[in-house]
Amino acid sequence: MKHKILFIINPFSGIGKQKIIENLIDKALDINKFKAQIIYTEYAKHAIEISKKAIGVFDVVIAVGGDGTINEVGRSLVNSDVVFGLIPAGSGNGFARHLKIPLKPARAFEIINKFNTQIIDTGIINDMFFINLCGVGFDAEMGYKIEKLEKRGFRGNFKVFMTSLKNLKAKQIKFAVENKNYNVNSYIFTVANGSQYGFNAKISPNSSITDAWFEAVSINKFPTILLPIIAKKIFTGKIAKSKYCEIHKCKSLKIFNKEKLYAHVDGEPFIISSDIDIKIKEKSLKVIVV
């Protein structure tokens, strides 16, 4: 029997790759394996509604968009029998890059057609699921500014990064891992299931989505003159070797917080003024992999 496959396409995300997907579904999808349907998202969080309704109706759901769309679809399929897949059509495409999914849509369809699957871990930050990364600090503040960009991509994101550096400040973060308390003076505090933000910026290069562990990564305060060196280490996958990088392997973590704090879930920013509880959800999502 053919697999019933649903493509959820965000027509507003990223840099416009999603516009050619409909044609590729007719040309590149293996019709001997799959029977396809397409739904376009029409408003924020619409992908969540569509994905939840797809459970029990479709065998496979493919997210076409950036990391925000991938989060909305993936988190809705956690603990279901539906296979989750993705065609990267965002700007950074962090989770797709971690999975080594090709960024060219035609090649991404080749991966779907092979239909190799793997059951991966996901995470929960308070009551929100995440697939790749969550955290607080500079990256979350950048997320708010990136959301306002009319056109996303490396140039736009890099410009936001450079202008944000002018207000770069470390934050005191108190957190607990396995009932042991820690304090860091951190620029970035990320809890990593996957390895990177996107654009091959690897905040946690050794992270695995199948090992039942998170890496809590803190980029601690460093002399600003070293910023180019720290950035290079992130983009070359060597940040874990920096003395300013502190990593804690954990299955759960609590951030103690009583003030307004910028946070993000898979790159989607929000503001929180309470404690943050993060825990792993082992082997909870079946994903199409290379």
C-alpha positions as CSV (number, residue, x, y, z in Angstrom):
1,M,0.0,0.0,0.0
2,K,1.1,3.6,-0.7
3,H,2.0,5.8,2.3
4,K,-0.4,8.7,2.6
5,I,1.9,11.8,2.8
6,L,1.0,15.3,3.7
7,F,3.2,18.3,2.8
8,I,2.6,21.3,5.1
9,I,4.1,24.3,3.3
10,N,4.7,27.6,5.0
11,P,4.5,30.1,2.0
12,F,6.0,32.9,4.1
13,S,9.2,31.3,5.6
14,G,12.8,31.7,4.7
15,I,14.1,32.7,1.3
16,G,11.4,31.4,-1.1
17,K,12.4,27.8,-1.8
18,Q,9.0,26.6,-0.7
19,K,7.5,28.1,-3.9
20,I,8.8,25.3,-6.1
21,I,7.8,22.4,-3.9
22,E,4.4,21.9,-5.4
23,N,5.9,21.3,-8.8
24,L,8.5,19.0,-7.3
25,I,5.8,16.9,-5.6
26,D,4.5,16.0,-9.1
27,K,8.0,15.5,-10.6
28,A,10.2,14.1,-7.8
29,L,8.1,12.2,-5.4
30,D,8.0,8.4,-5.9
31,I,4.3,7.8,-6.7
32,N,4.8,4.1,-6.3
33,K,5.4,4.7,-2.6
34,F,3.4,7.8,-1.7
35,K,0.0,9.4,-2.3
36,A,0.4,13.1,-1.6
37,Q,-1.6,16.0,-0.4
38,I,-0.6,19.6,0.2
39,I,-1.8,22.2,2.7
40,Y,-0.5,25.7,3.0
41,T,-0.3,27.4,6.3
42,E,-2.3,30.6,6.5
43,Y,-1.4,32.1,9.9
44,A,0.9,31.7,12.9
45,K,0.7,28.3,14.5
46,H,-1.5,27.0,11.8
47,A,1.0,24.2,11.2
48,I,0.3,22.9,14.7
49,E,-3.4,22.6,14.0
50,I,-2.8,20.9,10.6
51,S,-0.3,18.4,12.1
52,K,-2.5,17.4,15.0
53,K,-5.4,16.7,12.6
54,A,-3.1,14.7,10.4
55,I,-2.5,12.1,13.1
56,G,-4.5,8.9,12.3
57,V,-5.2,10.2,8.7
58,F,-1.7,10.4,7.2
59,D,1.3,8.1,7.5
60,V,3.9,10.8,6.9
61,V,3.9,14.5,7.4
62,I,6.5,16.7,5.8
63,A,7.3,20.2,7.0
64,V,8.3,22.6,4.3
65,G,9.7,25.8,5.8
66,G,12.3,27.0,8.4
67,D,13.1,25.9,11.9
68,G,9.9,27.5,13.2
69,T,7.7,25.5,10.9
70,I,9.7,22.3,11.6
71,N,9.2,22.9,15.3
72,E,5.4,23.4,14.9
73,V,5.0,20.2,12.9
74,G,7.5,18.0,14.7
75,R,6.3,18.8,18.2
76,S,2.7,18.1,17.2
77,L,3.7,14.6,16.1
78,V,5.6,13.6,19.2
79,N,4.5,10.2,20.6
80,S,2.4,9.5,17.5
81,D,2.8,6.8,14.8
82,V,3.2,9.4,12.1
83,V,6.6,9.7,10.4
84,F,8.0,13.3,10.4
85,G,10.1,14.6,7.5
86,L,11.3,18.0,6.3
87,I,12.3,19.9,3.3
88,P,14.4,22.9,4.4
89,A,13.0,26.2,3.1
90,G,14.1,28.6,5.8
91,S,17.2,30.8,6.1
92,G,19.4,29.0,8.7
93,N,17.9,25.4,8.5
94,G,19.6,24.3,11.7
95,F,17.8,21.0,12.3
96,A,18.0,20.0,8.6
97,R,21.7,20.7,8.6
98,H,22.1,18.6,11.7
99,L,20.3,15.7,9.9
100,K,22.4,16.4,6.8
101,I,19.2,16.8,4.8
102,P,20.2,18.5,1.4
103,L,19.2,22.1,1.2
104,K,18.3,21.7,-2.5
105,P,14.6,20.7,-2.6
106,A,15.1,18.1,-5.4
107,R,17.7,16.3,-3.4
108,A,15.6,16.5,-0.2
109,F,12.9,14.6,-2.2
110,E,15.5,11.8,-2.9
111,I,15.8,11.4,0.9
112,I,12.1,11.2,1.3
113,N,11.8,8.6,-1.4
114,K,14.4,6.4,0.3
115,F,12.3,6.6,3.4
116,N,14.9,5.7,6.0
117,T,13.6,6.4,9.4
118,Q,15.0,6.8,12.9
119,I,13.4,7.4,16.3
120,I,14.9,10.5,17.9
121,D,14.7,12.3,21.3
122,T,12.9,15.6,21.7
123,G,12.6,18.0,24.7
124,I,10.2,20.0,26.7
125,I,10.8,23.5,28.0
126,N,8.1,24.1,30.6
127,D,5.0,23.1,28.5
128,M,6.6,23.6,25.0
129,F,8.2,20.8,22.9
130,F,11.4,21.5,21.1
131,I,13.2,19.4,18.5
132,N,16.6,21.0,18.1
133,L,17.6,23.7,20.6
134,C,16.2,25.9,23.3
135,G,17.8,28.5,25.4
136,V,18.2,32.0,26.8
137,G,20.4,35.0,26.1
138,F,21.9,36.8,23.2
139,D,20.6,34.3,20.6
140,A,17.1,34.7,21.8
141,E,17.3,38.5,21.7
142,M,18.6,38.2,18.1
143,G,15.6,36.1,17.3
144,Y,13.2,39.0,18.1
145,K,15.1,41.2,15.7
146,I,15.3,38.6,12.9
147,E,11.6,38.1,13.1
148,K,11.1,41.7,12.0
149,L,13.2,41.3,8.9
150,E,11.3,41.6,5.6
151,K,13.8,39.3,3.9
152,R,15.7,36.6,5.8
153,G,19.0,34.9,4.8
154,F,22.6,34.9,5.8
155,R,23.1,38.6,5.0
156,G,20.1,39.8,6.9
157,N,20.8,37.6,9.9
158,F,24.5,38.6,9.9
159,K,23.5,42.3,9.9
160,V,21.3,41.7,12.9
161,F,24.2,39.8,14.6
162,M,26.6,42.7,14.1
163,T,24.2,45.4,15.3
164,S,23.2,43.3,18.3
165,L,26.8,43.1,19.4
166,K,26.8,46.7,20.4
167,N,24.5,45.8,23.3
168,L,26.1,42.5,24.1
169,K,25.9,41.9,27.9
170,A,26.5,38.8,29.9
171,K,23.7,37.6,32.2
172,Q,24.0,35.8,35.6
173,I,22.2,32.5,35.2
174,K,21.6,30.1,38.1
175,F,20.7,26.6,37.1
176,A,20.5,23.1,38.5
177,V,21.5,19.8,36.9
178,E,20.6,16.6,38.8
179,N,20.0,18.7,42.0
180,K,23.4,20.3,41.8
181,N,23.4,24.1,41.5
182,Y,25.6,26.1,39.1
183,N,26.1,29.8,38.4
184,V,27.4,31.2,35.1
185,N,28.0,34.7,33.7
186,S,26.8,33.8,30.3
187,Y,26.3,35.4,26.9
188,I,24.5,32.4,25.5
189,F,22.9,29.5,27.4
190,T,21.6,26.8,25.1
191,V,20.2,23.4,25.9
192,A,21.0,21.3,22.8
193,N,19.4,18.2,21.5
194,G,20.8,18.9,18.0
195,S,24.0,20.5,17.3
196,Q,23.5,23.9,15.6
197,Y,21.5,27.1,15.1
198,G,21.8,27.1,11.3
199,F,24.3,28.3,8.7
200,N,26.6,25.6,10.2
201,A,26.9,27.6,13.5
202,K,27.5,24.6,15.8
203,I,26.8,25.6,19.4
204,S,27.0,22.0,20.5
205,P,29.0,20.1,17.9
206,N,29.0,16.8,19.7
207,S,25.2,16.6,20.4
208,S,23.3,13.5,19.3
209,I,19.5,13.4,18.9
210,T,19.4,9.7,19.8
211,D,21.6,9.4,22.9
212,A,19.0,10.3,25.5
213,W,21.1,13.2,26.7
214,F,21.1,17.0,26.3
215,E,24.1,19.3,26.4
216,A,23.6,22.5,28.4
217,V,26.1,24.8,26.8
218,S,27.1,28.2,28.3
219,I,29.3,30.6,26.4
220,N,30.7,32.5,29.4
221,K,31.8,36.1,29.5
222,F,35.0,36.6,27.5
223,P,37.0,39.7,26.5
224,T,35.2,41.3,23.5
225,I,38.5,41.4,21.6
226,L,38.2,37.6,21.3
227,L,34.8,37.7,19.6
228,P,36.1,36.8,16.1
229,I,37.9,33.8,17.6
230,I,34.8,32.6,19.5
231,A,32.7,33.1,16.3
232,K,35.2,31.1,14.2
233,K,35.2,28.3,16.7
234,I,31.4,28.1,16.5
235,F,31.3,28.0,12.7
236,T,34.2,25.5,12.6
237,G,32.6,23.1,15.2
238,K,35.4,23.7,17.7
239,I,33.6,25.8,20.4
240,A,33.6,22.9,22.9
241,K,37.4,23.3,23.1
242,S,37.2,26.9,24.2
243,K,37.9,27.7,27.9
244,Y,34.9,30.1,27.7
245,C,32.6,27.2,26.8
246,E,31.0,25.3,29.7
247,I,29.1,22.1,28.9
248,H,26.9,19.9,31.2
249,K,25.4,16.7,30.0
250,C,21.9,16.2,31.4
251,K,18.5,14.7,31.1
252,S,16.8,17.5,32.9
253,L,17.7,21.0,33.9
254,K,16.1,23.9,35.8
255,I,16.9,27.6,35.3
256,F,16.0,29.8,38.3
257,N,14.6,33.0,37.0
258,K,12.5,35.8,38.4
259,E,13.0,38.6,35.9
260,K,12.1,39.3,32.3
261,L,14.3,36.9,30.2
262,Y,14.5,36.4,26.4
263,A,14.2,32.8,25.5
264,H,13.7,30.7,22.4
265,V,12.4,27.3,21.3
266,D,14.0,26.1,18.0
267,G,14.8,29.7,17.2
268,E,11.3,31.1,17.9
269,P,11.6,33.8,20.6
270,F,9.5,34.4,23.6
271,I,9.7,36.2,26.9
272,I,9.5,34.4,30.3
273,S,9.5,35.7,33.9
274,S,9.5,32.5,35.8
275,D,11.6,29.4,36.4
276,I,12.4,27.3,33.4
277,D,12.2,23.5,33.5
278,I,13.7,21.5,30.7
279,K,13.6,17.7,30.3
280,I,14.3,15.2,27.6
281,K,11.7,13.0,26.0
282,E,13.5,9.9,24.9
283,K,12.7,8.1,21.6
284,S,9.6,10.2,21.0
285,L,9.6,11.1,17.3
286,K,10.1,9.1,14.2
287,V,12.0,11.1,11.6
288,I,13.1,10.6,8.0
289,V,16.9,10.6,7.9
290,V,19.6,10.3,5.3
